[in-house]
């Protein structure tokens, strides 16, 4: 089914007699049982006010269309959403509703925030076919349920998004990437933490591990006005003068470096299961050792580990107890995709699903199965 309006979507959900699988471009690999409902018919920019840094867009709009419109005004989505197609081998076009529903956020999260932090408002249809609106077009404090944040990362289990509004930001004038080579994981995380703790407004910090440390690469990104970027790049070079340091300032090359990190390109050619682990950066190297991974990449200053494991391996068993969570992104391991919740959180989550989808028909068990 492919609704062409919010009202049509609401009627489909209201009259459904079984589970529904809500999907946008179907590029993220999270598909559930039930009759498919594709949101691609709900497409288009409802409002774009460059002066107010505000974008309101229908959920089925392809990300590429949004980026084209923003680029024409010298603006961008600050949270740099990942494209999963290379890693998962999926096709189709990523949609903004799928990005919001999955809270998909890239390397710039450490500076600009996650997708949910830039969402201003949502419209969605709940499991009873009721249209719900929350938030608006400006950042403000709220009382009661903050449904905007609640919908981000719920993967369609609370409602089918029909429209999302975002805060957008100007595209910076210049960018530079400070590249350190030859660091082991511990030294790389230490270097990234040092950069992030500096006053130089780092917007990306990632490390591609290697069995031979000489092949490892640690990257630190800065963005802004040309003079400021040049100054900060020089200061960071001096900060790491004991290491092998180069600075890339070509905008095309910098964009390629960070799109590779965003889309986890270093793991794309590896077979096996791919997991992502969120943790304290200081815990990252030890957790990577526990994983015994075939390939490892760190993002978010070491707070996000991407790891490739042999097919069917449950990373959580290898990790044991730790302060974070592990998500199966690609693979066949017989374990829930998302990290099991504590008993308290599971009770709260189920209570929310009972409230917004009492029949349990929207993307059933997407968060628990």
Helices and strands as residue ranges (DSSP letters): H 6-14, E 20-23, E 35-38, G 39-41, E 45-49, G 50-52, E 54-58, H 63-72, E 75-76, H 85-88, H 96-102, H 109-112, H 115-118, E 119-125, E 131-135, H 147-151, E 160-167, E 169-170, E 174-181, H 185-196, E 202-208, G 213-215, E 217-224, H 226-239, E 244-248, H 251-262, H 265-268, E 273-278, G 281-283, H 284-291, E 295-299, G 300-302, E 304-309, H 315-319, E 325-330, H 343-356
